Amino acid sequence: MAAPMELFCWAGGWGLPSVDLDSLAVLTYARFTGAPLKMHKITNPWRSPSGALPALRTSHGEVISVPHKIITHLRKEKYNADYDLSARQGADTLAFMSLLEEKLLPVLIHTFWVDTKNYVEVTRKWYAEALPFPLNFFLPGRMQRRHMERLQLLLCGEQRPESEEELEKEVPLGQGARECLTLCGGQPSTPPPLCFSPASLDAFVFSYLALLLQTKLPSGKLQAHLRGLPNLCTYCTHILSLYFPWDGAEVAPPRQTPAGSETEEEPNRRRNQVLSVLAGLAAMVGYAVLSGIVSIQRAAPARTPGTRGLGMAEEDEDE
């Protein structure tokens, strides 16, 4: 029997199943197709088999860490969300995804990783609190540099801007991004996009919009524009309620998940917590005894007529 496929992705937060854009897109596509994946939602990328997130370990032991390649592999395994699309619909999907990557992706990267106020108060704060010591000291800064390099490639290609200010001028924060959002939302009188039979495009649209919609950003002009489009807000809420009813929720759900789900490591986590508490109590008691705060004295046994001499000997020894 082949080993199950395993998906490693960033853990959830801000009311979302994952705080990372790429992890959220892959995770959403997997939920759409019902792919039988063993989930690992983690906050330490070094625990990933590739050292990066998201990452997929196939049933044959191969490791894939590029989101588009992960989705391609799931399609090869017969988990294809675009199976019912016609050739023209498939071409339209590619064109629309290119539009998202050109207009919205640079804005999202800028919003979460370049904008100083958002990065300090939201992005870096979450990763610094979620990452284990000592990764929380240097990994957020390294991730920021990688996202800035990605933004430079999206905007300038191989020509890198000379300064961060010049890079910010290249980001289409204005009309282009707002028009792209308006195009996604359609007219206010039209129903929200389909999410009962979603395709791969829905996975990417949802990951882009939900991250921008759910996060409490101190600096979010585009977020305000998105919240003014009720169709897109309903669209994101609908997908969250249908495919992620408990993921990212502030209150833990009832423990009725099947084996191999996100909470399969909960017993081990509880066991480790109990062992940590016991070890802490043992250390406190040991310190109290060694420092003389608490002393242990042996009580003399009750004297009986046949053991009087022995009792006296023990009493003298104690004195």
Phi, psi and omega in degrees: 000130183289148179291149180289153174288144182236132179246124177253125180212166178295145180291171184269164178182170180059026181079014182242155178291340176205144181269352183262136185299311182292319178298319181295320180294315180293317180298319180293317178298319179297321178293321179300319185272345183072027180297132181282089183250143170271112189274142173227096176268111190231166177239022178223102182297340179289346175276353177282145180296340179256353184080006180219162180231139000281163177212143179240126171260116185285173179294344178261006178090359178286145181247126179239131185235007177258126186307314182295325179288327176297315179295321178298320179294320178297325176295319179296333179273016176075021175248081189242114179283346182256020186298323185271002182281143175282174180297320179292319178296324176295320178293320177296324178298314179297320180294319181291323177294325175295323177295317178299317182293328181279321188260319188262321184301315177300324181292320180295316178298317179296318184298317187265336188238343181251316177303118189299315183295314179294319182295315183289315188273340184238296189293301182297325180299315182295311183293324179294326179279331184273325183289146177285158174290137004261011183298331184292348181275326186238339185291320177303320178295321178294320178296322178298317179297321179293320178292325177292324176295320177296321178295321178297319179293322179293323186267319190243356183066227180280345179276111182268136178294153183286332183218166179293327179295321178293325177295318181297328180292335181280344184285125181284074183281352188259239192298321184299313181293320180293321178295324179295317178296318179296323178295321177295323185278339182069199180276149180302335182276348181273152179291161178294161179301156181295138172222011174277324175234069187284154178247183182298327178300321179298324180297317181285320178298315180298316181296322178293312188283318185296322180296320179285327185281320190276336187279140176274096185262131175289337179230099187211073178293317179292328177297319178297321178294320180296319180291346175273003178249093188298330180297317181289324177297316178295321179301311180294317180297323181294314180294320178300316183287329182278316189252342179225062185295336182238343185296130178079000180290150181287330179259131182293139180283167174299145184276079179232029182276148180286168179294145181089003181272188185295335186260018183293339181269004183298316178302318178296322180295317179295319178299317179295323178295318179295317179296323179295319179295316180296319179296321178295319178295319179297320179295319179296316179295317179299318178296319180297320180290314182293328181275355178088002179296322178237132178242147181249121180242143179270131179277139179289139181291156178298139184274132175241158183305326184276354185231028183295315181297317179296321179295321178295319180297317179295322181293320177295323179295322178294321180294000000 
